Amino acid sequence: MHQPNHNGTPMKTILITAFSVQPYKVGEYGLDWNFIRQIARYQKVIAITRNQNREAIEQCYNEYPDNFANIQFLYYDAKALISIKKIGIIGSMLYYFIWQIGVIGYIKREKLSFDITHNLNFYFDWIPSFLWSLNKPFVWGPVGFQPKIPKQYLKNYNLKYYLIDRISWMAKNYFWNFSLSYYLAKNKAGHIIFTNDYALENVGKVDNYSFLTSVACQDNDWIDISNNAPFAIISAGRFVPLKGFDLGIEAFANFVETLPVHKKSMCHFTLIGEGPEEMLLKKLAKDRNVDHLITFIPSMDQEFVSESFKKASVFIYPSHEGLGTLIADALSFGLPIVCLKNVGPGRLVKSDYGIVVPQGDFDETVHQLSSALADIYFQTYKRRSMRIAARKRFHSSFHWDIWGDQMAKIYAQM
C-alpha cells in the first residue's frame, strides 16, 4: 500500500533513468539532479545514472543528507562500449543510445519494484527511451529540440564542428522519420513532456502531453548593485561553438571601443566555464585587445557561479542551443539578459528584462549585441527597471518548485 505524501495523496515509486546527475553544477549540468529532487518532494524515487556521477552524488549525500529524502541512486554503465565516448560528440551520442538499451536489462536483473517509469531527456528529441518495454506507465521528457547551428556562426571554428553538426542533423532526421524504436517510444509513452512547440512538431501527433519550461533554478539572493559600480558583464557554459562565446567577446570588444578612455577600465567581462575552445577564445580576446578586461574562470560549480552572478550587471548569452539553461539563474539574480532570437534563450527572454537580437550576418549580429550592451550600460534607469522585471519573471515562471508541482499532477493522472 502506498504511503501518503505531504499533500495526502498516495506516494508512488518513480523509476527514473538520468544519464547525467551532477549535484554541484549549474546550467544543463545540474538539470537532472534538480528535477529528481523536485519529483522526490511528492514521490519515492529510484534514480539510475552512470558510475561517473557516483562520486559527486555520494559526496553530496555526506554533506546534505536531507536533500536525498525519498531518493535511492543506482549506477549502471555499458562497460563493454564505454570507450566509444572517446570518439567525441558522435561517440557520446552513440553511447547515450546504447545506454538507453542496456539499462533495461539492468533494471530487470535488479528486480526493482516501481509504479511509473520516467526517462529524463533534456537534450534529445530524437534518441528514444526503451522504458516502455517494462510494461509500466512511461513518462518521457522533458523532450527538447536542438536546431542546426547557423553556418555563419561557425566561421571562427574548425570545419569539424560544422560537419559534426550537420551529420548530427542527418541522424536526427533518420530517427524522426524512419526509426522503429523512436516510433514505439513516442506511441507507448503514457505522457510526453515538451520544452517547446518545436519539439512537439518534430515528435508529431501524440495524445497525452504537456509543456514545461526547459529551465529553472533555486531562488538566489539579489544584491541591489548601484549603477555607479563597475559594469560587470558575465556569461557561462561550455567553451564550444554551440554557446556562441566568440560572438560575446566580439560584441564586448566593439562595446568597449565606443567608451571614453577613462570608462573602459570600469567594464569587465567574466567567462565561466571550460571546454575544448578555451584557447581559441582567449586568442580572440587578445586579438581584439580586450584580454586585460576579460577573465576566464574554469568552473561551473554552483557556489562559485552564484557568487560571480551576484556581482554582475548584465548576462550575455549568445547561445544557439535549444534550452537556454542559464536564463533562470540570470533572472534569479535580477540580471538583464542579452541573447539571440532562437528556439532556446530567445524564446524565454522578454523585452521588459532583456534584449533579443535577430539572427543574421555574423558581423551584423556582433554589432547588435554590442549595441544592446551599450543600451543597458548608458540607460541606467532602464537597467534598474530590467533588474526588477527579471526578478518578477523568475518568481512567476522559473522556480524549481513549479517543476515539482507540475510533475505531481502528471503522475497523479497515470
C-alpha positions in Angstrom: 0.0 0.0 0.0 1.3 3.4 -0.9 2.2 5.9 1.9 0.7 9.3 1.5 2.9 12.3 0.7 2.6 15.6 2.4 -0.4 16.5 0.2 -2.3 13.5 1.5 -2.2 11.7 -1.9 -0.7 8.2 -2.3 3.1 8.3 -2.8 4.1 6.3 -5.8 7.6 4.9 -6.7 9.0 6.5 -9.8 11.9 4.7 -11.6 14.0 7.4 -13.3 16.8 7.0 -15.8 19.0 10.0 -15.8 22.2 10.0 -17.9 23.9 12.9 -16.2 23.4 13.8 -12.5 25.7 16.4 -11.1 24.5 18.0 -7.9 27.2 20.6 -7.6 26.8 22.1 -11.1 24.6 24.7 -12.7 23.1 25.1 -16.1 22.5 21.9 -18.1 24.9 20.0 -15.8 22.5 20.3 -12.9 19.1 19.8 -14.6 18.6 16.1 -13.9 19.7 16.4 -10.3 17.3 19.2 -9.5 14.5 17.5 -11.4 14.9 14.3 -9.4 14.8 16.4 -6.1 11.6 18.0 -7.2 9.9 14.7 -8.0 11.0 13.4 -4.6 9.0 16.1 -2.9 5.9 14.1 -3.7 7.1 10.6 -4.7 9.6 7.9 -3.9 12.4 7.9 -6.5 14.7 5.2 -7.8 17.2 7.0 -10.0 19.6 5.1 -12.3 22.6 7.0 -13.6 26.2 6.4 -14.7 29.1 5.5 -12.4 31.0 8.6 -13.4 28.4 10.6 -11.5 28.7 8.5 -8.3 31.5 10.3 -6.5 29.7 13.7 -6.7 26.4 12.2 -5.6 27.9 10.4 -2.7 29.8 13.5 -1.6 26.6 15.5 -1.8 24.8 12.8 0.3 27.5 13.0 3.0 27.3 16.8 3.1 23.5 17.3 2.7 21.7 14.0 3.5 18.3 15.9 3.8 18.5 16.5 0.1 18.2 12.8 -0.5 14.8 12.2 1.2 12.8 9.6 -0.8 15.7 9.1 -3.3 17.7 6.0 -4.0 20.5 6.1 -6.5 21.7 3.1 -8.5 24.5 3.0 -11.1 24.8 1.4 -14.5 27.3 1.6 -17.4 27.5 -0.3 -20.7 31.1 -1.2 -19.8 32.0 -3.0 -23.0 31.3 0.0 -25.1 32.1 2.9 -22.8 35.3 3.7 -24.7 33.3 4.9 -27.8 32.7 8.1 -25.9 36.3 9.0 -26.6 35.4 9.4 -30.3 33.9 12.8 -29.4 30.4 14.2 -29.8 29.2 11.5 -32.2 30.7 8.8 -29.9 28.9 10.3 -26.9 25.6 10.3 -28.7 26.0 6.7 -29.7 26.9 5.7 -26.2 23.8 7.5 -24.9 21.7 5.5 -27.3 23.3 2.2 -26.2 23.0 3.1 -22.6 19.2 3.6 -23.0 19.0 0.0 -24.3 21.4 -1.6 -21.8 19.7 -0.1 -18.7 16.6 -2.1 -19.4 18.5 -5.4 -18.8 20.0 -3.9 -15.7 16.5 -3.0 -14.3 15.2 -6.5 -15.0 18.2 -8.1 -13.3 17.8 -6.0 -10.2 14.1 -6.9 -10.0 13.2 -3.4 -8.9 9.7 -2.6 -7.8 8.1 0.7 -9.1 4.8 2.2 -10.3 5.9 4.6 -13.1 9.0 4.9 -15.3 10.4 8.2 -16.4 13.2 8.9 -18.8 14.7 12.4 -18.1 15.7 13.7 -21.5 16.6 17.4 -21.8 18.8 17.3 -24.9 17.5 14.8 -27.4 14.1 14.7 -29.1 15.4 12.1 -31.4 17.1 9.4 -29.3 14.4 7.1 -27.9 13.9 5.6 -24.5 13.1 1.9 -24.1 11.5 2.2 -20.7 8.1 1.4 -22.2 9.2 -2.2 -22.6 8.9 -2.6 -18.8 5.1 -2.6 -19.0 4.6 0.2 -16.6 3.2 3.7 -17.3 6.0 5.6 -19.1 6.8 9.3 -18.9 9.2 10.7 -21.5 10.9 14.1 -21.1 11.2 17.0 -20.9 12.0 16.5 -24.6 13.8 19.4 -26.1 14.7 20.5 -29.6 18.2 21.4 -30.8 18.3 23.1 -34.3 21.2 23.3 -36.6 23.8 25.9 -35.7 23.5 28.6 -38.4 26.6 28.3 -40.7 27.7 31.9 -40.3 28.2 31.4 -36.6 30.7 28.6 -37.1 33.2 30.7 -39.1 35.7 31.1 -36.3 35.9 27.4 -35.5 37.4 24.3 -37.1 35.5 22.8 -40.0 34.9 19.6 -38.0 32.2 21.4 -35.9 30.2 22.2 -39.0 30.5 18.6 -40.2 29.5 17.1 -36.8 26.6 19.5 -36.5 25.3 18.5 -40.0 25.9 14.8 -39.5 24.0 15.0 -36.2 21.2 16.7 -38.1 21.0 13.9 -40.6 20.9 11.3 -37.7 18.1 13.2 -36.1 16.1 13.2 -39.3 16.6 9.4 -39.6 15.2 8.8 -36.2 12.4 11.2 -36.6 11.3 9.6 -39.9 12.5 6.0 -40.0 13.3 4.6 -36.6 11.0 1.9 -35.3 12.4 2.4 -31.7 11.6 6.1 -31.9 8.1 5.4 -33.2 7.5 2.9 -30.3 8.8 5.3 -27.7 6.6 8.1 -28.6 3.5 5.9 -29.1 4.0 3.8 -26.0 4.6 6.8 -23.7 1.7 7.5 -21.3 2.8 11.1 -21.2 5.4 13.2 -23.0 6.7 16.5 -21.6 7.9 19.0 -24.2 10.1 22.1 -23.6 8.6 24.0 -26.6 6.4 23.8 -29.7 9.3 22.9 -31.9 9.9 19.6 -30.0 6.2 18.7 -30.3 6.2 19.4 -34.0 9.2 17.0 -34.6 7.7 14.2 -32.4 4.4 14.5 -34.2 0.9 13.7 -33.1 0.7 12.3 -29.6 -2.3 12.0 -27.3 -1.1 12.9 -23.8 1.5 15.7 -23.5 2.2 18.9 -21.6 4.8 21.7 -21.8 7.3 22.5 -19.1 9.8 25.3 -19.3 13.3 24.0 -20.1 15.0 25.9 -17.3 14.6 26.6 -13.6 16.7 27.2 -10.5 16.5 27.9 -6.8 15.9 31.4 -5.6 19.2 33.3 -5.2 19.9 36.4 -3.2 19.6 39.6 -5.2 22.1 42.4 -4.4 20.8 45.8 -5.5 24.0 46.9 -7.2 24.5 50.7 -7.6 24.6 51.9 -11.2 27.9 53.6 -10.3 29.5 50.2 -9.7 31.8 48.7 -12.4 29.8 47.4 -15.4 30.3 43.7 -15.0 29.2 41.5 -17.9 29.0 37.8 -17.3 28.5 34.6 -19.4 28.8 30.9 -18.6 28.8 27.5 -20.2 31.0 25.0 -22.1 33.5 26.6 -24.4 32.2 25.0 -27.5 30.7 26.6 -30.7 27.1 25.9 -29.6 27.4 28.5 -26.9 28.5 31.4 -29.1 31.1 32.8 -26.8 33.1 34.2 -29.8 30.1 36.4 -30.5 30.1 37.6 -26.9 33.8 38.5 -27.0 33.5 40.3 -30.3 30.4 42.3 -29.0 32.2 43.2 -25.8 35.3 44.5 -27.8 33.1 46.6 -30.0 31.2 48.0 -27.0 34.4 48.9 -25.2 35.7 50.7 -28.3 32.8 53.2 -28.0 33.6 54.2 -24.5 35.8 57.1 -23.4 39.3 56.0 -22.2 38.5 56.6 -18.5 35.4 54.5 -18.8 37.0 51.4 -20.4 38.6 50.2 -17.3 35.3 50.3 -15.4 33.9 47.5 -17.7 34.8 43.8 -17.3 33.7 40.6 -18.9 33.8 37.3 -17.0 33.5 34.0 -18.8 32.8 31.0 -16.6 33.3 27.5 -18.0 35.7 25.1 -19.6 35.9 23.3 -22.9 38.0 22.5 -26.0 37.8 26.0 -27.5 39.1 27.9 -24.5 42.4 28.7 -26.2 40.7 29.9 -29.3 38.5 32.3 -27.2 41.5 33.6 -25.3 43.3 34.3 -28.6 40.3 36.1 -29.9 40.2 38.3 -26.8 43.9 39.1 -27.3 43.5 39.9 -31.0 40.7 42.3 -30.1 42.9 44.0 -27.4 40.4 43.2 -24.6 42.2 40.3 -22.9 43.1 42.6 -20.0 39.4 43.2 -19.4 38.3 39.6 -19.7 38.6 36.9 -17.0 38.3 33.2 -17.9 37.2 31.1 -14.9 37.3 27.3 -15.4 34.5 26.3 -13.1 30.8 25.5 -13.2 30.4 24.7 -9.5 27.1 26.1 -8.2 28.5 28.0 -5.3 31.2 29.8 -7.3 28.9 30.6 -10.2 26.4 32.1 -7.8 28.9 34.4 -6.2 30.0 35.6 -9.7 26.5 36.2 -10.8 25.8 38.3 -7.7 28.4 40.9 -8.7 27.3 41.1 -12.4 25.4 43.9 -14.1 24.2 42.0 -17.2 24.2 38.5 -18.6 25.1 38.0 -22.3 24.1 34.6 -23.7 24.5 34.4 -27.5 24.0 30.6 -27.4 22.5 28.6 -30.3 21.2 25.9 -28.0 17.6 24.7 -27.8 17.3 25.0 -24.0 18.8 28.2 -22.5 19.5 26.6 -19.2 21.2 29.6 -17.5 18.4 32.0 -18.2 16.7 31.1 -15.0 19.9 31.6 -13.0 20.4 35.1 -14.5 16.8 36.0 -13.8 17.1 34.9 -10.2 19.9 37.4 -9.7 17.9 40.1 -11.4 20.2 40.4 -14.4 19.2 41.9 -17.7 19.8 39.4 -20.5 21.2 39.9 -24.0 20.7 36.9 -26.3 19.9 35.8 -29.8 16.4 35.2 -31.2 16.1 31.5 -31.5 14.2 28.5 -30.1 16.2 28.4 -26.9 17.2 31.6 -25.0 15.4 33.8 -27.4 12.1 32.1 -26.7 12.5 32.7 -22.9 13.6 36.3 -22.8 11.1 39.2 -22.9 11.7 42.9 -23.7 11.0 44.1 -20.1 14.1 42.3 -18.8 16.2 41.6 -21.9 17.2 42.4 -25.4 16.8 39.7 -28.0 19.0 40.2 -31.2 17.8 38.7 -34.5 20.0 36.1 -36.2 21.7 37.2 -39.4 25.1 38.0 -40.8 27.9 37.4 -38.3 29.2 41.0 -38.2 25.7 42.5 -38.0 24.9 40.1 -35.1 28.0 41.3 -33.3 27.0 44.9 -33.9 23.5 44.4 -32.5 24.8 42.5 -29.5 27.3 45.4 -28.8 24.5 47.9 -29.2 22.4 46.0 -26.7 25.2 46.2 -24.1 25.6 49.9 -24.7 21.9 50.4 -24.3 21.9 48.8 -20.9 25.1 50.5 -19.9 24.1 54.1 -20.7 20.4 53.9 -19.7 20.9 53.4 -16.0 17.2 53.8 -15.2 16.3 51.2 -17.8 18.9 48.8 -16.3 17.3 49.1 -12.9 13.8 48.5 -14.2 15.0 45.5 -16.1 16.6 44.0 -13.0 13.3 44.4 -11.1 11.4 42.8 -14.0 13.9 39.9 -14.2 13.2 39.0 -10.5 9.4 39.1 -11.1 9.7 36.9 -14.1 11.8 34.4 -12.1 9.3 34.1 -9.3 6.4 33.7 -11.7 7.9 31.1 -14.1 11.3 29.7 -13.3 11.5 28.5 -9.7 12.2 24.8 -9.2 9.1 24.2 -7.2 7.0 24.9 -10.3 8.5 21.7 -11.9 7.8 19.6 -8.8 4.2 20.7 -8.6 3.6 20.0 -12.3 5.1 16.6 -12.2 3.0 15.6 -9.2 -0.1 16.4 -11.2 1.1 14.3 -14.2 1.9 11.3 -12.0 -1.5 11.5 -10.3 -3.2 11.1 -13.6 -1.4 7.9 -14.6 
